[in-house]
């Protein structure tokens, strides 16, 4: 039998997600994606960070 332990967060940090930050990220990656001929992609943004760009299955 396996026992699992989960970390307990004492003071969680509030996650501030803003549309402005998402648009900033999109503005940064957009020119390069167009240069590579990628017009339909999925951007995985968690919080205010770009985690992954999906080009095969957006």
VMD Tcl script that builds the backbone (N, CA, C; Angstrom):
set m [mol new atoms 174]
animate dup $m
set s [atomselect $m all]
$s set {name element resname resid chain x y z} {
  {N N UNK 1 A 0.835 -1.178 0.000}
  {CA C UNK 1 A 0.000 0.000 0.000}
  {C C UNK 1 A 0.880 1.242 0.000}
  {N N UNK 2 A 0.513 2.199 -0.804}
  {CA C UNK 2 A 1.295 3.428 -0.937}
  {C C UNK 2 A 0.604 4.563 -0.211}
  {N N UNK 3 A 1.374 5.313 0.517}
  {CA C UNK 3 A 0.797 6.492 1.166}
  {C C UNK 3 A 1.264 7.732 0.423}
  {N N UNK 4 A 0.364 8.640 0.206}
  {CA C UNK 4 A 0.677 9.883 -0.494}
  {C C UNK 4 A 0.663 11.030 0.492}
  {N N UNK 5 A 1.597 11.908 0.339}
  {CA C UNK 5 A 1.629 13.113 1.166}
  {C C UNK 5 A 1.490 14.319 0.256}
  {N N UNK 6 A 0.676 15.242 0.672}
  {CA C UNK 6 A 0.457 16.449 -0.109}
  {C C UNK 6 A 1.032 17.630 0.651}
  {N N UNK 7 A 1.722 18.484 -0.084}
  {CA C UNK 7 A 2.303 19.674 0.534}
  {C C UNK 7 A 1.191 20.630 0.953}
  {N N UNK 8 A 1.353 21.211 2.106}
  {CA C UNK 8 A 0.388 22.193 2.579}
  {C C UNK 8 A 0.994 23.576 2.416}
  {N N UNK 9 A 0.241 24.446 1.789}
  {CA C UNK 9 A 0.696 25.814 1.578}
  {C C UNK 9 A 0.202 26.655 2.736}
  {N N UNK 10 A 1.127 27.238 3.451}
  {CA C UNK 10 A 0.756 28.031 4.618}
  {C C UNK 10 A 0.184 29.388 4.227}
  {N N UNK 11 A 0.897 30.093 3.359}
  {CA C UNK 11 A 0.470 31.422 2.934}
  {C C UNK 11 A 0.380 31.439 1.409}
  {N N UNK 12 A -0.776 31.078 0.857}
  {CA C UNK 12 A -0.879 31.065 -0.597}
  {C C UNK 12 A -0.695 32.461 -1.193}
  {N N UNK 13 A 0.005 32.516 -2.302}
  {CA C UNK 13 A 0.248 33.774 -2.994}
  {C C UNK 13 A -0.904 34.009 -3.964}
  {N N UNK 14 A -1.532 35.165 -3.902}
  {CA C UNK 14 A -2.633 35.419 -4.838}
  {C C UNK 14 A -2.126 35.437 -6.276}
  {N N UNK 15 A -2.875 34.809 -7.152}
  {CA C UNK 15 A -2.502 34.721 -8.558}
  {C C UNK 15 A -3.246 35.815 -9.314}
  {N N UNK 16 A -2.506 36.778 -9.784}
  {CA C UNK 16 A -3.100 37.899 -10.496}
  {C C UNK 16 A -2.980 37.645 -11.996}
  {N N UNK 17 A -4.095 37.398 -12.620}
  {CA C UNK 17 A -4.124 37.142 -14.052}
  {C C UNK 17 A -4.757 38.349 -14.731}
  {N N UNK 18 A -4.054 38.912 -15.677}
  {CA C UNK 18 A -4.579 40.093 -16.342}
  {C C UNK 18 A -4.624 39.872 -17.848}
  {N N UNK 19 A -5.640 40.409 -18.458}
  {CA C UNK 19 A -5.769 40.335 -19.908}
  {C C UNK 19 A -4.617 41.081 -20.568}
  {N N UNK 20 A -4.200 42.187 -19.959}
  {CA C UNK 20 A -3.089 42.954 -20.533}
  {C C UNK 20 A -1.832 42.107 -20.648}
  {N N UNK 21 A -1.554 41.304 -19.640}
  {CA C UNK 21 A -0.353 40.448 -19.666}
  {C C UNK 21 A -0.492 39.383 -20.743}
  {N N UNK 22 A -1.698 38.821 -20.893}
  {CA C UNK 22 A -1.923 37.816 -21.933}
  {C C UNK 22 A -1.700 38.423 -23.313}
  {N N UNK 23 A -2.208 39.628 -23.523}
  {CA C UNK 23 A -2.017 40.291 -24.809}
  {C C UNK 23 A -0.547 40.622 -25.049}
  {N N UNK 24 A 0.175 40.935 -23.995}
  {CA C UNK 24 A 1.615 41.201 -24.119}
  {C C UNK 24 A 2.352 39.938 -24.562}
  {N N UNK 25 A 2.017 38.811 -23.956}
  {CA C UNK 25 A 2.638 37.532 -24.324}
  {C C UNK 25 A 2.318 37.199 -25.778}
  {N N UNK 26 A 1.052 37.364 -26.160}
  {CA C UNK 26 A 0.655 37.081 -27.536}
  {C C UNK 26 A 1.394 37.982 -28.520}
  {N N UNK 27 A 1.569 39.232 -28.165}
  {CA C UNK 27 A 2.284 40.171 -29.022}
  {C C UNK 27 A 3.741 39.805 -29.215}
  {N N UNK 28 A 4.316 39.150 -28.221}
  {CA C UNK 28 A 5.719 38.742 -28.306}
  {C C UNK 28 A 5.885 37.541 -29.228}
  {N N UNK 29 A 5.004 36.552 -29.098}
  {CA C UNK 29 A 5.176 35.320 -29.879}
  {C C UNK 29 A 4.557 35.412 -31.276}
  {N N UNK 30 A 3.602 36.305 -31.482}
  {CA C UNK 30 A 2.876 36.389 -32.752}
  {C C UNK 30 A 3.780 36.553 -33.972}
  {N N UNK 31 A 4.704 37.516 -33.980}
  {CA C UNK 31 A 5.516 37.703 -35.190}
  {C C UNK 31 A 6.323 36.455 -35.569}
  {N N UNK 32 A 6.845 35.762 -34.588}
  {CA C UNK 32 A 7.642 34.570 -34.877}
  {C C UNK 32 A 6.766 33.441 -35.407}
  {N N UNK 33 A 5.565 33.294 -34.857}
  {CA C UNK 33 A 4.659 32.252 -35.339}
  {C C UNK 33 A 4.255 32.512 -36.788}
  {N N UNK 34 A 3.982 33.759 -37.122}
  {CA C UNK 34 A 3.631 34.107 -38.502}
  {C C UNK 34 A 4.819 33.844 -39.425}
  {N N UNK 35 A 6.014 34.179 -38.953}
  {CA C UNK 35 A 7.231 33.928 -39.736}
  {C C UNK 35 A 7.379 32.438 -40.058}
  {N N UNK 36 A 6.997 31.590 -39.118}
  {CA C UNK 36 A 7.079 30.139 -39.316}
  {C C UNK 36 A 5.861 29.577 -40.040}
  {N N UNK 37 A 4.904 30.440 -40.397}
  {CA C UNK 37 A 3.721 29.995 -41.117}
  {C C UNK 37 A 2.669 29.338 -40.240}
  {N N UNK 38 A 2.698 29.622 -38.973}
  {CA C UNK 38 A 1.721 29.069 -38.026}
  {C C UNK 38 A 0.652 30.116 -37.746}
  {N N UNK 39 A -0.554 29.861 -38.244}
  {CA C UNK 39 A -1.619 30.836 -38.092}
  {C C UNK 39 A -2.698 30.386 -37.118}
  {N N UNK 40 A -2.745 29.095 -36.822}
  {CA C UNK 40 A -3.714 28.580 -35.861}
  {C C UNK 40 A -2.944 27.763 -34.828}
  {N N UNK 41 A -2.728 28.345 -33.666}
  {CA C UNK 41 A -1.978 27.686 -32.597}
  {C C UNK 41 A -2.730 27.878 -31.288}
  {N N UNK 42 A -2.357 27.097 -30.305}
  {CA C UNK 42 A -2.910 27.247 -28.970}
  {C C UNK 42 A -1.808 27.670 -28.016}
  {N N UNK 43 A -2.064 28.712 -27.258}
  {CA C UNK 43 A -1.102 29.160 -26.249}
  {C C UNK 43 A -1.620 28.746 -24.883}
  {N N UNK 44 A -0.820 28.000 -24.156}
  {CA C UNK 44 A -1.172 27.631 -22.790}
  {C C UNK 44 A -0.526 28.646 -21.857}
  {N N UNK 45 A -1.361 29.500 -21.289}
  {CA C UNK 45 A -0.885 30.525 -20.376}
  {C C UNK 45 A -1.460 30.218 -19.002}
  {N N UNK 46 A -0.595 30.035 -18.044}
  {CA C UNK 46 A -1.008 29.778 -16.668}
  {C C UNK 46 A -0.521 30.947 -15.833}
  {N N UNK 47 A -1.471 31.596 -15.194}
  {CA C UNK 47 A -1.120 32.816 -14.478}
  {C C UNK 47 A -0.738 33.852 -15.517}
  {N N UNK 48 A 0.446 34.341 -15.430}
  {CA C UNK 48 A 0.958 35.293 -16.414}
  {C C UNK 48 A 2.178 34.742 -17.132}
  {N N UNK 49 A 2.259 33.414 -17.242}
  {CA C UNK 49 A 3.416 32.791 -17.884}
  {C C UNK 49 A 2.990 31.884 -19.031}
  {N N UNK 50 A 3.719 31.974 -20.113}
  {CA C UNK 50 A 3.485 31.084 -21.242}
  {C C UNK 50 A 4.142 29.754 -20.932}
  {N N UNK 51 A 3.332 28.709 -20.907}
  {CA C UNK 51 A 3.841 27.376 -20.556}
  {C C UNK 51 A 4.116 26.524 -21.790}
  {N N UNK 52 A 3.269 26.679 -22.832}
  {CA C UNK 52 A 3.389 25.790 -23.982}
  {C C UNK 52 A 2.711 26.424 -25.182}
  {N N UNK 53 A 3.267 26.128 -26.373}
  {CA C UNK 53 A 2.643 26.528 -27.626}
  {C C UNK 53 A 2.277 25.255 -28.362}
  {N N UNK 54 A 0.990 25.054 -28.607}
  {CA C UNK 54 A 0.513 23.861 -29.311}
  {C C UNK 54 A 0.330 24.201 -30.777}
  {N N UNK 55 A 1.110 23.535 -31.627}
  {CA C UNK 55 A 1.004 23.820 -33.063}
  {C C UNK 55 A 0.394 22.658 -33.833}
  {N N UNK 56 A 0.341 21.479 -33.252}
  {CA C UNK 56 A -0.209 20.319 -33.930}
  {C C UNK 56 A -1.674 20.094 -33.599}
  {N N UNK 57 A -2.066 20.419 -32.375}
  {CA C UNK 57 A -3.470 20.259 -31.980}
  {C C UNK 57 A -3.894 21.428 -31.099}
  {N N UNK 58 A -4.131 22.570 -31.743}
  {CA C UNK 58 A -4.479 23.766 -30.961}
  {C C UNK 58 A -5.831 23.592 -30.322}
}
mol reanalyze $m
mol bondsrecalc $m
mol representation Tube
mol addrep $m
